[in-house]
């Protein structure tokens, strides 16, 4: 089964990447490309590490060979269904027209200096700490400096509050999208980098990649939407370095994994120096980063035990989506289905004591079996390919729509590897933050969005952004 998954996954990976409508470097970070790479790592590469259980069980469990094969089959069906969704939107002009907006509005531009982006970023950080102090007390700020820890009590803090530092990266993205036909100066680029860097630094205090990865991807995608570029050697080198950093984060994100005085970045550098490239990459495929495969296998084994809670039949998708943003004091639907699965398997909800996640195919499988996997993954493929088509044709659309597509695209990777229902809400919160950025820019501009016809651009401006 592992060999079959590797072959099918490789074919699907190649098809999705080659058929992507986004050109150049953007093809590698397009939303469907992010998703298929993650699925390939989980369900095609991880099974090849047959000795992975010699060093680490899945939190005390080792799925049986039959359960492992069943989990691999979930991945195979999921990847094939995802490819069908991508294919359907690629070949059906009718579906493109139905899902996309074919109107061609004038190019819009926010007449705001780049320093306005930095102002929004700093304002977001100040707002974040003020709200955190109000909701969680002063001790939480000191604890966060040491990394993610059980000592950090964030109960009752809405997830959107934890995302407030993303104002800087989202403001950078909106600014870049609004300047698709304007050449940027070195000073402006420096301000944008500073704004995104501030956001990333503050987000790193949480030590959780669910927000760090989108915060990295959103400004990168916006830059590639603004100006498509061909893949160059330094892009590959930079991408490898970023991948190594992201792979190191799980090993040093907790307070107990850091030395006194270390932050996420210095601890990552120390860890990389101790274990090298091989020691950094192996856990990506045989430990935490792709453990979704084995978690599905463990649940398959547990489902054969008497008294198992059965499939969710909507409780793990629709009901959990509706209940996710509600305060804990409002208990309309009972415990989330994902926590019930964890409780039936490990004895408690997420974090009590552990919190493995299932990936998009796993979430769908727990809720409705293979039928849900097929339907859900086809829809997932349709959605992500639509985002890429809008990206590729972004000159037809205004700043708001393209910025919304950029923000949503930044969550494709995380949504694929975690509990997708939760990730959808993170993306929604990010879209709300994007609207806040637009309002802030509009207030600074005192005139809102300013329509600007592409025909009014000078030849120099129009030639500043050559297409690949």
C-alpha positions as CSV (number, residue, x, y, z in Angstrom):
1,X,0.0,0.0,0.0
2,X,2.9,2.4,0.8
3,X,4.4,1.9,-2.7
4,X,1.0,2.4,-4.3
5,X,0.5,5.6,-2.4
6,X,3.9,6.9,-3.4
7,X,3.2,6.2,-7.1
8,X,-0.3,7.7,-7.1
9,X,0.8,10.7,-5.0
10,X,3.7,11.4,-7.3
11,X,1.4,11.4,-10.4
12,X,-1.2,13.7,-8.6
13,X,1.6,16.0,-7.4
14,X,3.0,16.4,-10.9
15,X,-0.4,17.0,-12.4
16,X,-1.5,19.6,-9.9
17,X,1.8,21.5,-10.2
18,X,2.0,21.4,-14.0
19,X,-1.7,22.4,-14.4
20,X,-1.4,25.4,-12.0
21,X,-2.5,28.6,-13.8
22,X,0.0,30.7,-11.8
23,X,3.3,31.1,-13.5
24,X,6.9,31.4,-12.3
25,X,7.7,31.2,-8.6
26,X,4.1,31.6,-7.7
27,X,3.3,28.1,-9.0
28,X,5.2,26.7,-6.0
29,X,3.2,28.6,-3.4
30,X,-0.2,28.6,-5.2
31,X,-2.9,27.3,-2.8
32,X,-3.5,24.0,-4.5
33,X,0.3,23.5,-4.7
34,X,0.6,24.0,-1.0
35,X,-2.1,21.5,-0.3
36,X,-0.9,18.7,-2.6
37,X,2.7,19.0,-1.3
38,X,1.4,18.6,2.3
39,X,-0.8,15.6,1.3
40,X,2.1,14.0,-0.6
41,X,4.3,14.4,2.5
42,X,1.8,12.9,4.8
43,X,0.3,10.0,2.8
44,X,3.0,9.2,0.2
45,X,6.4,10.0,1.9
46,X,5.7,9.2,5.5
47,X,4.6,5.6,4.8
48,X,8.1,5.0,3.3
49,X,9.6,5.4,6.7
50,X,8.7,2.0,7.8
51,X,10.9,2.2,10.9
52,X,9.4,5.4,12.3
53,X,7.8,3.6,15.2
54,X,11.2,2.4,16.5
55,X,11.9,5.8,17.8
56,X,8.4,7.3,18.5
57,X,4.9,6.0,18.8
58,X,1.9,8.1,18.1
59,X,1.6,9.3,21.7
60,X,1.7,5.8,23.1
61,X,-0.1,4.0,20.3
62,X,1.2,2.1,17.3
63,X,-1.5,1.4,14.7
64,X,-1.8,-2.1,13.4
65,X,-0.6,-2.9,9.9
66,X,-4.2,-3.1,8.7
67,X,-5.0,0.3,10.3
68,X,-1.9,1.8,8.6
69,X,-3.1,0.5,5.3
70,X,-6.6,2.0,5.9
71,X,-5.0,5.4,6.7
72,X,-2.9,5.3,3.6
73,X,-6.1,4.4,1.6
74,X,-7.8,7.5,3.1
75,X,-4.9,9.6,1.7
76,X,-4.9,8.0,-1.7
77,X,-8.7,8.6,-2.1
78,X,-8.2,12.1,-0.8
79,X,-5.4,13.0,-3.2
80,X,-7.3,11.5,-6.2
81,X,-10.5,13.4,-5.2
82,X,-8.5,16.6,-4.8
83,X,-7.0,16.2,-8.3
84,X,-10.6,15.7,-9.7
85,X,-11.7,18.9,-8.2
86,X,-8.7,20.7,-9.6
87,X,-9.3,19.1,-13.0
88,X,-13.0,20.0,-13.1
89,X,-12.4,23.7,-12.6
90,X,-9.5,23.7,-15.0
91,X,-11.5,22.3,-18.0
92,X,-15.0,23.7,-17.4
93,X,-15.4,27.3,-18.6
94,X,-18.9,27.3,-17.3
95,X,-17.7,26.5,-13.7
96,X,-15.1,29.2,-14.0
97,X,-17.8,31.8,-14.9
98,X,-20.1,30.6,-12.2
99,X,-17.5,30.6,-9.4
100,X,-15.6,33.6,-10.6
101,X,-16.5,37.2,-11.2
102,X,-15.9,38.0,-14.9
103,X,-16.4,41.8,-14.4
104,X,-13.4,44.0,-15.2
105,X,-13.3,46.8,-12.7
106,X,-10.8,49.6,-12.9
107,X,-7.5,49.1,-11.1
108,X,-7.7,50.5,-7.6
109,X,-5.0,52.0,-5.6
110,X,-4.8,53.1,-2.0
111,X,-2.9,56.4,-2.0
112,X,-1.1,55.6,1.2
113,X,2.7,55.8,1.9
114,X,4.5,52.6,2.9
115,X,5.0,54.2,6.4
116,X,1.3,53.7,6.8
117,X,1.9,49.9,6.7
118,X,4.4,50.2,9.6
119,X,1.9,52.4,11.5
120,X,-0.7,49.6,11.1
121,X,1.8,47.0,12.1
122,X,2.9,48.8,15.3
123,X,-0.7,49.7,16.1
124,X,-1.6,46.0,15.8
125,X,1.1,44.9,18.2
126,X,0.1,47.6,20.7
127,X,-3.5,46.5,20.4
128,X,-2.5,42.8,20.8
129,X,-0.6,43.4,24.1
130,X,-3.4,45.6,25.5
131,X,-6.1,43.0,24.8
132,X,-3.9,40.2,26.1
133,X,-3.2,42.2,29.3
134,X,-6.9,42.8,29.7
135,X,-8.0,39.2,29.1
136,X,-5.1,37.1,30.4
137,X,-3.2,39.3,32.9
138,X,0.3,40.7,32.9
139,X,1.9,37.3,33.7
140,X,1.0,35.9,30.3
141,X,3.3,38.4,28.6
142,X,6.3,37.3,30.6
143,X,5.5,33.6,30.1
144,X,5.1,34.0,26.3
145,X,8.7,35.2,26.1
146,X,9.8,31.8,27.1
147,X,7.9,30.0,24.4
148,X,4.8,27.8,24.3
149,X,4.3,26.2,27.7
150,X,1.6,24.6,29.8
151,X,2.1,27.6,32.1
152,X,0.6,29.8,29.4
153,X,-3.1,29.9,30.3
154,X,-5.0,31.3,27.3
155,X,-8.4,29.9,28.2
156,X,-11.1,32.4,27.2
157,X,-8.9,34.4,24.8
158,X,-10.6,34.4,21.4
159,X,-8.4,33.1,18.6
160,X,-8.8,36.3,16.7
161,X,-7.0,38.1,19.5
162,X,-4.0,35.7,19.0
163,X,-4.0,36.7,15.4
164,X,-3.9,40.5,15.9
165,X,-0.1,40.7,15.3
166,X,-0.8,39.6,11.7
167,X,-1.9,43.2,11.0
168,X,1.6,43.9,9.8
169,X,1.8,41.1,7.3
170,X,-1.8,41.6,6.1
171,X,-1.2,45.4,5.7
172,X,1.9,44.6,3.7
173,X,-0.1,42.3,1.4
174,X,-2.9,44.9,0.9
175,X,-0.4,47.6,0.1
176,X,1.4,45.4,-2.5
177,X,-1.9,44.4,-4.1
178,X,-2.9,48.1,-4.3
179,X,0.3,49.0,-6.0
180,X,0.2,46.4,-8.8
181,X,0.9,49.0,-11.4
182,X,3.4,51.2,-9.4
183,X,7.1,50.6,-9.1
184,X,8.2,50.5,-5.4
185,X,11.3,52.3,-4.1
186,X,13.9,50.7,-1.8
187,X,12.7,52.7,1.2
188,X,9.1,51.4,0.7
189,X,10.4,47.8,0.4
190,X,12.4,48.3,3.6
191,X,9.3,49.6,5.5
192,X,7.3,46.6,4.2
193,X,9.9,44.1,5.4
194,X,10.1,45.8,8.8
195,X,6.3,45.7,9.1
196,X,6.1,42.0,8.3
197,X,9.2,41.2,10.4
198,X,7.5,42.9,13.4
199,X,4.4,40.7,13.0
200,X,6.4,37.5,12.6
201,X,8.5,38.3,15.7
202,X,5.4,38.8,17.9
203,X,3.7,35.8,16.5
204,X,6.8,33.7,17.2
205,X,6.2,34.3,20.9
206,X,3.3,31.9,20.7
207,X,5.6,29.3,19.1
208,X,2.7,27.9,17.0
209,X,3.1,27.5,13.3
210,X,-0.7,27.8,12.7
211,X,-0.2,31.6,12.5
212,X,3.5,31.9,11.7
213,X,3.2,30.0,8.4
214,X,0.3,32.1,7.0
215,X,2.1,35.2,8.2
216,X,5.1,34.2,6.1
217,X,3.0,33.2,3.1
218,X,0.6,36.1,2.8
219,X,3.1,38.9,2.0
220,X,5.1,36.5,-0.2
221,X,1.9,35.6,-2.2
222,X,1.0,39.3,-2.5
223,X,4.4,40.1,-3.8
224,X,4.1,37.4,-6.5
225,X,0.5,38.5,-7.3
226,X,1.9,42.0,-7.9
227,X,4.9,40.9,-9.9
228,X,5.3,37.4,-11.3
229,X,8.9,36.3,-11.3
230,X,10.8,33.4,-12.7
231,X,12.3,30.8,-10.3
232,X,16.0,31.7,-9.6
233,X,18.7,30.0,-7.6
234,X,18.4,32.4,-4.6
235,X,14.7,31.6,-4.4
236,X,15.5,27.9,-4.0
237,X,18.1,28.7,-1.4
238,X,15.8,31.0,0.5
239,X,13.0,28.5,0.3
240,X,15.2,25.7,1.7
241,X,16.3,27.9,4.6
242,X,12.7,28.8,5.5
243,X,11.7,25.2,5.3
244,X,14.5,24.2,7.7
245,X,13.4,26.9,10.1
246,X,9.8,25.8,10.0
247,X,10.9,22.2,10.5
248,X,12.9,23.3,13.6
249,X,10.1,25.2,15.3
250,X,8.3,22.1,16.9
251,X,11.6,21.2,18.6
252,X,12.2,24.5,20.3
253,X,8.7,26.1,20.6
254,X,8.1,25.1,24.2
255,X,9.7,26.8,27.2
256,X,11.3,23.6,28.3
257,X,13.2,23.2,25.0
258,X,15.0,26.5,25.2
259,X,18.0,27.6,27.2
260,X,17.7,30.7,29.5
261,X,17.5,33.9,27.4
262,X,16.8,32.1,24.1
263,X,13.9,33.1,21.8
264,X,12.4,31.0,19.0
265,X,15.1,32.1,16.5
266,X,18.2,31.7,18.6
267,X,16.9,28.4,19.9
268,X,16.3,27.2,16.3
269,X,19.8,28.1,15.3
270,X,21.2,26.2,18.3
271,X,19.1,23.1,17.6
272,X,20.1,23.2,13.9
273,X,23.8,23.3,14.8
274,X,23.3,20.3,17.2
275,X,21.4,17.9,14.9
276,X,22.4,19.2,11.4
277,X,20.3,19.0,8.2
278,X,19.5,15.3,8.5
279,X,18.3,15.6,12.1
280,X,16.2,18.6,11.2
281,X,14.5,17.0,8.2
282,X,13.8,13.4,9.5
283,X,11.1,14.5,12.0
284,X,9.3,16.2,9.1
285,X,8.6,12.8,7.6
286,X,8.8,10.5,10.5
287,X,7.7,12.5,13.6
288,X,5.4,15.5,14.3
289,X,4.9,17.2,10.9
290,X,3.3,14.3,9.2
291,X,1.9,12.3,12.1
292,X,-1.7,12.8,10.7
293,X,-1.3,9.6,8.8
294,X,-0.6,7.6,12.0
295,X,-3.3,9.4,14.0
296,X,-5.9,8.3,11.4
297,X,-4.5,4.8,11.8
298,X,-4.8,4.9,15.5
299,X,-8.4,6.1,15.3
300,X,-9.2,3.3,12.8
301,X,-7.9,0.8,15.3
302,X,-9.9,2.3,18.1
303,X,-13.0,2.4,16.0
304,X,-13.0,-1.4,16.1
305,X,-13.4,-1.4,19.9
306,X,-16.8,-1.8,21.6
307,X,-18.5,1.4,22.4
308,X,-16.7,3.6,19.8
309,X,-18.6,6.8,19.1
310,X,-18.9,6.1,15.4
311,X,-18.8,8.6,12.5
312,X,-19.7,12.2,13.0
313,X,-22.3,12.5,10.3
314,X,-21.9,16.3,10.2
315,X,-20.8,16.8,13.8
316,X,-17.2,16.9,12.8
317,X,-17.6,19.4,10.0
318,X,-20.8,21.5,9.9
319,X,-21.6,21.4,13.6
320,X,-18.0,21.9,14.7
321,X,-17.8,24.8,12.2
322,X,-20.9,26.5,13.7
323,X,-19.7,25.9,17.3
324,X,-16.1,26.9,16.9
325,X,-16.4,30.7,17.3
326,X,-18.8,30.5,20.3
327,X,-17.5,31.3,23.8
328,X,-17.1,28.2,26.0
329,X,-19.9,29.5,28.2
330,X,-22.3,29.0,25.3
331,X,-22.7,25.2,24.9
332,X,-25.2,24.8,22.1
333,X,-23.8,21.7,20.6
334,X,-21.8,20.0,23.3
335,X,-18.2,19.0,23.1
336,X,-16.6,19.4,19.6
337,X,-16.5,16.1,17.7
338,X,-12.8,16.4,17.3
339,X,-12.4,16.5,21.1
340,X,-14.7,13.6,21.4
341,X,-12.5,11.5,19.1
342,X,-9.5,12.6,21.0
343,X,-11.2,11.7,24.3
344,X,-12.2,8.3,23.1
345,X,-8.7,7.7,21.9
346,X,-6.4,9.4,24.5
347,X,-8.8,10.2,27.4
348,X,-9.2,13.9,27.0
349,X,-9.8,16.8,24.6
350,X,-7.1,18.7,22.7
351,X,-4.1,19.3,25.0
352,X,-5.3,17.0,27.7
353,X,-2.9,15.4,27.4
354,X,-2.1,15.5,23.7
355,X,-3.5,17.0,20.5
356,X,-2.7,15.2,17.3
357,X,-4.6,16.5,14.2
358,X,-6.0,14.5,11.3
359,X,-5.5,16.6,8.1
360,X,-8.3,17.4,5.7
361,X,-8.8,13.8,4.5
362,X,-8.7,12.6,8.1
363,X,-11.3,15.1,9.3
364,X,-13.6,14.2,6.5
365,X,-13.1,10.4,7.1
366,X,-13.9,10.7,10.8
367,X,-17.1,12.6,9.9
368,X,-18.5,10.6,7.0
369,X,-16.1,7.8,5.9
370,X,-14.9,7.6,2.3
371,X,-18.0,9.2,0.9
372,X,-17.2,12.4,2.9
373,X,-13.5,12.2,1.8
374,X,-14.5,12.1,-1.9
375,X,-17.1,14.9,-1.7
376,X,-15.0,17.1,0.6
377,X,-11.7,16.8,-1.2
378,X,-13.3,17.4,-4.6
379,X,-14.7,20.6,-3.1
380,X,-11.4,21.5,-1.6
381,X,-9.7,21.1,-5.0
382,X,-12.3,23.3,-6.6
383,X,-11.9,26.0,-4.0
384,X,-8.1,26.1,-4.1
385,X,-8.0,26.0,-7.9
386,X,-10.5,28.9,-8.0
387,X,-8.2,30.9,-5.8
388,X,-5.3,30.3,-8.2
389,X,-7.4,31.2,-11.2
390,X,-8.3,34.5,-9.6
391,X,-4.6,35.0,-8.7
392,X,-3.6,34.4,-12.3
393,X,-6.3,36.8,-13.6
394,X,-5.9,39.3,-10.8
395,X,-5.7,42.3,-13.2
396,X,-9.4,41.9,-13.7
397,X,-10.3,42.4,-10.1
398,X,-10.0,45.2,-7.5
399,X,-7.9,45.5,-4.4
400,X,-10.5,44.1,-2.0
401,X,-11.2,40.8,-3.9
402,X,-7.5,40.2,-4.7
403,X,-6.4,40.9,-1.1
404,X,-9.1,38.5,0.1
405,X,-7.7,35.8,-2.2
406,X,-4.2,36.4,-1.1
407,X,-5.1,36.1,2.6
408,X,-7.2,32.9,2.0
409,X,-4.3,31.4,-0.1
410,X,-1.9,31.9,2.8
411,X,-3.9,29.4,4.9
412,X,-4.0,26.6,2.3
413,X,-1.0,24.7,3.8
414,X,-2.1,24.9,7.4
415,X,-5.7,24.1,6.5
416,X,-4.6,20.9,4.8
417,X,-2.4,19.5,7.6
418,X,-4.5,20.4,10.7
419,X,-8.2,20.3,11.6
420,X,-9.5,22.1,8.5
421,X,-12.7,23.2,10.2
422,X,-10.6,25.2,12.7
423,X,-8.3,26.6,10.0
424,X,-11.3,27.9,8.0
425,X,-12.2,30.1,11.0
426,X,-8.5,31.3,11.2
427,X,-8.8,32.3,7.6
428,X,-12.1,34.1,8.3
429,X,-10.5,35.9,11.2
430,X,-7.6,36.9,8.9
431,X,-10.1,38.3,6.4
432,X,-11.7,40.4,9.1
433,X,-8.2,41.7,10.0
434,X,-7.8,42.5,6.3
435,X,-11.0,44.5,6.4
436,X,-9.6,46.3,9.4
437,X,-6.5,47.1,7.5
438,X,-8.5,48.5,4.6
439,X,-10.5,50.7,7.0
440,X,-7.3,52.0,8.6
441,X,-5.8,52.8,5.2
442,X,-9.0,54.5,4.2
443,X,-9.0,56.6,7.3
444,X,-5.3,57.6,6.7
445,X,-6.3,58.4,3.1
446,X,-9.4,60.2,4.3
447,X,-10.9,59.4,0.9
448,X,-11.1,55.6,0.9
449,X,-10.2,53.6,-2.2
450,X,-9.4,55.7,-5.3
451,X,-10.4,54.2,-8.6
452,X,-7.7,54.3,-11.2
453,X,-8.0,53.2,-14.8
454,X,-5.2,51.1,-16.2
455,X,-5.4,53.2,-19.4
456,X,-4.3,56.2,-17.3
457,X,-1.0,54.6,-16.4
458,X,2.2,55.8,-17.9
459,X,4.2,53.5,-20.1
460,X,6.9,53.4,-17.4
461,X,4.4,52.2,-14.8
462,X,2.9,49.7,-17.1
463,X,6.3,48.3,-18.1
464,X,7.5,48.1,-14.4
465,X,5.8,44.8,-13.9
466,X,6.7,42.5,-16.8
467,X,4.8,39.2,-17.0
468,X,6.7,36.0,-17.2
